[in-house]
């Protein structure tokens, strides 16, 4: 049996080598598809590690509440999840925030109300500039450090703002912005603080704080017709040991507040570490589309080339059957050839995918991650492609009548 398998592998190698260009072109479709999937998984793992490291650096006792039930589908979590600012309507309210603050082990809790609109001063900020309405607890929970001035304070005027360092440069032309005024959605705010540069646009808050305006929640409601549209509530428990109990208590209180509707999700640990960058979603969408098309084209290419091979080797099949080869022997020979094409494309796609991931990461703030799970996915896709699309040609070859096969080219 072992000798027969080695013989099949040797025959497959010789057959593919005799048609090198055709074999390489067939592998190419599989290569592109596997490379696309490898790229997105490597970048996903890298983005998740960045956020995970941030949460761990903050003490590991952080949880977040977001509107909508948590997704259990890993594919949709990569391609369908939108940043918090894209939610049309949030189910989280100030009352929910007050309930969470009253829990025994909650040390701090801060809302995130993310608004769109223009930000202007000496010059106009980019349209993507986030306007974040929150409370003073946000700085403590998220580890925001002040470069100049101070953070939000309930004891001072609500018409004050804290801005990111890069935004200060963009709209004032300097990092020294204390006391200057800006307008956000037509309302004037006085800058009382400038954040230290963070250089981490990918974080669990989905906010690039270097380019953000942070205002008081009261002012945020005024800019939103008096309504609080909370997209996230950040929670910090008094210890890591009490985080799970805090999550349980928060979930219970919110279910009561929402009349039993599970229209929210409470995340912690690795759950928070899902990629949250808009750029990542764009990369994910493009690579997923390319992967789907390339894998389909590559699979059709494998089937087509194997059918051609079956037709070209009809006489060989007849001779092998005449000498005692069984249908399973013939099917195995052609299936091994198909698997070789799939695995070859998978290996080259895996290497190409990581090369692309590292190339893309030069424009990002994180590096892709190399792990065995991604390699297993690439190999699994290759095996499935080779088996699924090579099965029909292999069966067709096995079912050929030996007499007709010998007669066809006699």
C-alpha positions in Angstrom: 0.0 0.0 0.0 2.8 2.3 0.9 4.7 1.5 -2.3 1.5 2.1 -4.3 1.0 5.6 -2.7 4.6 6.5 -3.4 4.1 5.4 -7.0 1.0 7.6 -7.3 3.0 10.6 -5.9 5.8 9.9 -8.3 3.5 9.7 -11.3 1.7 12.9 -10.2 5.1 14.7 -9.9 6.1 13.6 -13.4 2.8 14.5 -14.9 2.8 18.0 -13.4 6.5 18.5 -14.3 5.8 17.6 -17.9 3.4 20.5 -18.2 5.1 23.0 -15.9 3.6 26.2 -17.3 0.1 24.8 -17.3 0.6 23.6 -13.7 2.0 26.9 -12.5 -0.8 28.9 -14.0 -3.4 26.6 -12.4 -1.7 27.0 -9.0 -1.7 30.8 -9.4 -5.5 31.1 -8.8 -5.2 29.1 -5.6 -2.1 31.2 -4.6 -4.0 34.5 -4.9 -7.0 33.3 -2.9 -4.9 31.8 -0.1 -2.7 34.9 -0.1 -5.7 37.1 0.4 -7.0 35.1 3.3 -3.5 34.9 4.9 -3.1 38.6 4.6 -6.4 39.4 6.3 -5.9 36.8 9.1 -2.3 38.0 9.7 -3.4 41.7 9.9 -6.4 40.7 12.1 -4.2 38.9 14.5 -1.8 41.9 14.6 -4.6 44.4 15.2 -6.1 42.2 17.9 -2.7 41.9 19.7 -2.4 45.7 19.7 -5.7 46.1 21.4 -5.1 43.2 23.8 -1.8 44.6 24.8 -3.5 48.0 25.5 -6.2 46.4 27.7 -3.5 44.4 29.6 -1.4 47.6 30.1 -4.5 49.3 31.6 -4.6 46.5 34.2 -6.8 43.9 32.6 -9.8 45.0 34.5 -11.6 46.7 31.6 -14.9 45.8 30.1 -17.0 47.6 27.5 -20.7 47.6 26.8 -21.8 48.1 23.2 -25.2 48.2 21.5 -26.3 45.0 19.7 -25.8 41.4 20.5 -22.3 40.0 20.2 -21.6 38.1 17.0 -20.6 34.5 17.3 -19.6 34.1 13.7 -15.8 34.6 13.3 -16.1 35.5 9.6 -18.8 38.2 10.1 -16.7 39.5 13.0 -14.0 40.3 10.5 -16.0 41.6 7.6 -19.4 42.8 8.9 -18.7 44.6 12.2 -18.8 48.4 11.9 -17.1 51.0 14.1 -19.3 52.4 16.9 -19.9 55.7 15.1 -21.7 53.8 12.3 -24.6 52.6 14.5 -27.7 54.4 13.4 -29.4 54.0 16.7 -27.9 52.9 20.0 -29.9 51.1 22.7 -27.6 52.4 25.5 -28.8 55.3 27.6 -27.6 57.5 30.4 -29.9 55.5 32.7 -27.9 52.4 31.8 -24.7 54.3 32.7 -26.1 55.3 36.1 -27.1 51.7 36.8 -23.6 50.5 36.1 -22.0 53.2 38.2 -24.0 52.0 41.2 -22.7 48.4 41.1 -20.4 47.3 44.0 -17.2 46.6 42.1 -17.4 49.3 39.5 -14.6 51.8 40.1 -15.2 54.0 37.0 -17.6 54.1 34.1 -17.5 56.4 31.2 -19.8 56.8 28.1 -18.7 57.3 24.5 -21.0 59.4 22.4 -19.3 59.8 19.0 -20.7 62.6 16.8 -20.0 63.6 13.2 -19.7 67.1 12.0 -17.2 69.8 11.1 -14.4 71.0 13.4 -13.0 74.4 12.6 -10.5 76.9 14.0 -7.8 78.6 12.0 -8.3 75.9 9.4 -10.9 73.2 9.0 -10.2 69.7 10.2 -10.8 66.6 8.0 -14.4 65.4 7.8 -13.4 62.2 9.6 -12.4 64.0 12.8 -14.3 62.4 15.6 -16.2 64.5 18.2 -16.3 62.5 21.4 -18.7 63.4 24.2 -17.8 61.7 27.5 -17.1 62.3 31.2 -13.9 62.8 33.2 -13.7 59.1 34.0 -12.7 58.4 30.3 -9.2 59.6 30.9 -8.7 57.2 33.8 -10.2 54.2 32.2 -8.5 54.6 28.8 -5.2 55.9 30.1 -5.4 59.2 28.3 -2.5 61.4 29.4 -2.5 65.2 29.2 0.4 67.0 27.5 -0.8 70.5 28.3 -3.7 71.8 30.4 -6.2 69.5 32.0 -8.9 66.9 31.1 -12.6 67.4 31.3 -14.0 68.4 34.7 -17.6 68.6 35.9 -16.8 71.6 38.0 -15.9 73.9 35.0 -17.9 75.1 32.0 -19.3 72.4 29.7 -18.2 74.5 26.7 -14.7 73.3 27.0 -12.8 70.7 25.0 -9.7 68.5 25.1 -8.1 67.8 21.7 -5.5 65.5 20.3 -2.0 66.7 19.5 -2.3 66.1 15.7 -5.6 67.9 15.6 -4.1 70.8 17.4 -1.4 71.0 14.7 -4.0 70.6 11.9 -6.4 73.4 13.0 -4.1 75.8 15.0 -0.8 75.1 13.4 0.8 74.5 16.8 0.7 72.0 19.7 0.2 75.0 22.0 -3.6 75.3 21.9 -4.6 76.0 25.5 -7.1 78.9 25.6 -7.8 78.9 21.9 -11.3 78.3 20.6 -12.7 76.0 18.0 -16.2 75.3 16.7 -17.6 71.8 16.5 -20.9 71.4 14.7 -21.3 75.2 14.9 -20.8 75.4 18.7 -17.8 77.2 20.2 -15.5 75.4 22.7 -12.5 76.6 24.6 -9.5 74.2 24.5 -8.5 73.4 28.1 -6.2 70.4 27.4 -4.1 68.8 24.7 -3.5 65.0 24.9 -0.1 63.4 24.7 0.6 61.9 21.3 -0.5 58.3 21.3 0.0 57.0 17.8 -2.5 54.2 18.3 -5.5 54.7 15.9 -6.4 51.1 16.5 -7.7 50.7 20.0 -10.7 49.3 21.8 -12.5 52.6 21.7 -12.3 52.8 17.9 -11.1 56.4 18.2 -7.9 58.1 17.0 -7.4 60.3 20.0 -4.5 62.1 18.3 -7.1 63.6 15.9 -10.2 63.8 18.2 -12.1 66.5 20.0 -13.4 65.4 23.5 -16.2 67.4 25.0 -18.5 67.0 28.0 -21.5 64.7 27.6 -23.8 67.6 28.4 -22.4 69.5 25.4 -22.6 66.4 23.3 -26.3 66.2 24.0 -26.8 69.8 23.1 -25.2 69.1 19.7 -27.5 66.2 19.2 -30.9 67.9 19.8 -30.8 67.1 23.6 -30.5 63.3 23.0 -27.7 61.2 24.4 -26.6 58.6 21.7 -24.2 56.5 23.6 -22.3 54.0 21.4 -20.1 52.5 24.2 -19.8 52.4 27.9 -16.3 51.7 29.3 -16.2 50.0 32.7 -13.2 49.6 35.1 -13.7 47.2 38.0 -11.8 47.7 41.3 -9.7 44.6 40.6 -9.1 41.9 37.9 -10.5 39.3 40.3 -13.9 41.2 40.4 -14.2 41.8 36.7 -16.3 38.7 36.0 -18.7 39.6 38.8 -18.9 43.1 37.5 -19.8 41.8 34.0 -22.5 39.5 35.5 -24.0 42.3 37.6 -23.9 44.7 34.7 -25.6 42.2 32.4 -28.3 41.6 35.0 -29.0 45.3 35.5 -29.0 46.1 31.8 -31.4 43.2 31.0 -33.8 44.6 33.6 -33.5 48.1 32.2 -34.0 46.8 28.7 -37.1 44.7 29.6 -35.3 41.5 29.0 -34.1 42.4 25.5 -30.6 41.3 24.9 -29.8 44.2 22.6 -26.4 44.9 24.0 -23.1 43.1 24.5 -20.6 43.2 27.3 -17.1 42.4 26.2 -13.8 41.8 28.0 -10.4 40.4 27.4 -9.9 38.9 23.9 -13.5 39.9 23.0 -12.5 43.5 23.2 -9.5 42.8 21.0 -11.4 42.5 17.8 -10.0 44.9 15.1 -11.7 48.3 15.3 -10.0 50.3 12.6 -12.0 51.6 9.7 -8.9 51.0 7.5 -8.9 47.4 8.7 -12.5 46.9 7.6 -11.7 48.3 4.2 -8.7 45.9 3.9 -10.9 43.0 5.2 -13.6 43.7 2.7 -11.3 44.0 -0.3 -9.2 40.9 0.5 -12.3 38.8 1.3 -13.8 39.6 -2.1 -10.5 38.9 -3.9 -10.1 35.7 -1.9 -13.7 34.5 -2.8 -13.3 35.2 -6.5 -9.7 33.9 -6.7 -10.6 30.6 -4.9 -13.5 30.0 -7.2 -11.5 30.8 -10.3 -8.6 28.7 -9.0 -10.9 25.8 -8.2 -12.4 25.9 -11.7 -8.9 26.0 -13.1 -8.0 22.9 -11.2 -11.0 21.0 -12.4 -10.5 22.2 -16.0 -6.8 21.2 -16.1 -7.5 17.8 -14.5 -10.3 17.1 -17.1 -7.8 18.0 -19.8 -5.3 15.7 -18.2 -7.8 12.8 -18.1 -8.6 13.3 -21.8 -4.9 13.4 -22.8 -4.1 10.2 -20.8 -7.1 8.1 -21.8 -4.8 5.5 -23.4 -2.6 5.4 -20.3 -5.7 4.8 -18.1 -6.7 1.9 -20.4 -3.2 0.3 -20.2 -3.1 0.7 -16.4 -6.5 -0.9 -16.1 -5.6 -3.7 -18.5 -2.6 -4.4 -16.2 -4.8 -4.7 -13.2 -5.2 -1.2 -11.8 -8.5 -0.8 -10.0 -10.9 2.2 -10.2 -9.7 3.4 -6.8 -6.0 3.3 -8.0 -6.9 5.5 -11.1 -8.9 7.9 -9.0 -6.2 8.2 -6.4 -3.6 9.0 -9.0 -5.5 11.9 -10.4 -6.7 13.1 -7.0 -3.1 13.2 -5.8 -2.3 15.4 -8.8 -5.1 17.7 -7.9 -4.0 17.8 -4.3 -0.5 18.6 -5.3 -1.7 21.6 -7.3 -3.8 22.8 -4.4 -1.1 22.3 -1.8 1.5 24.0 -4.0 -0.8 27.0 -4.5 -1.5 27.0 -0.8 2.1 27.1 0.3 3.0 29.8 -2.2 -0.1 31.7 -1.3 0.8 31.5 2.4 4.2 33.0 1.8 2.9 35.6 -0.6 0.1 36.5 1.9 2.6 37.2 4.7 4.8 39.3 2.3 1.7 41.4 1.4 0.7 41.7 5.1 4.1 43.0 6.0 4.1 45.4 3.1 0.7 46.7 4.1 1.8 47.0 7.8 4.4 49.6 6.8 1.4 52.0 6.4 -0.2 50.9 9.7 0.8 51.1 13.3 1.0 47.4 14.0 2.7 44.3 12.5 1.0 41.1 11.3 1.2 38.0 13.5 2.6 34.7 12.4 1.0 31.7 14.1 0.1 28.1 13.4 -3.6 28.7 13.2 -3.2 30.8 10.1 -0.9 28.2 8.5 -3.5 25.5 9.3 -6.2 27.6 7.6 -4.0 28.0 4.5 -3.2 24.3 4.4 -6.9 23.4 5.0 -8.1 25.6 2.2 -5.5 24.1 -0.1 -6.6 20.5 0.8 -10.3 21.3 0.3 -9.6 23.0 -3.0 -7.5 20.1 -4.3 -10.0 17.5 -3.1 -13.3 19.2 -4.0 -12.4 20.4 -7.5 -10.3 17.3 -8.3 -12.8 14.7 -7.2 -15.0 14.8 -10.4 -12.1 14.5 -12.8 -10.7 11.6 -10.7 -14.1 9.8 -10.7 -14.4 10.4 -14.4 -11.0 8.9 -15.0 -11.7 5.9 -12.8 -15.0 5.1 -14.7 -13.4 4.9 -18.1 -13.8 1.5 -19.8 -10.3 0.0 -20.4 -11.3 -1.4 -23.9 -12.8 1.8 -25.1 -9.8 3.7 -23.7 -7.3 1.5 -25.6 -9.4 1.7 -28.7 -9.8 5.5 -28.7 -6.2 6.2 -29.7 -5.2 2.9 -31.3 
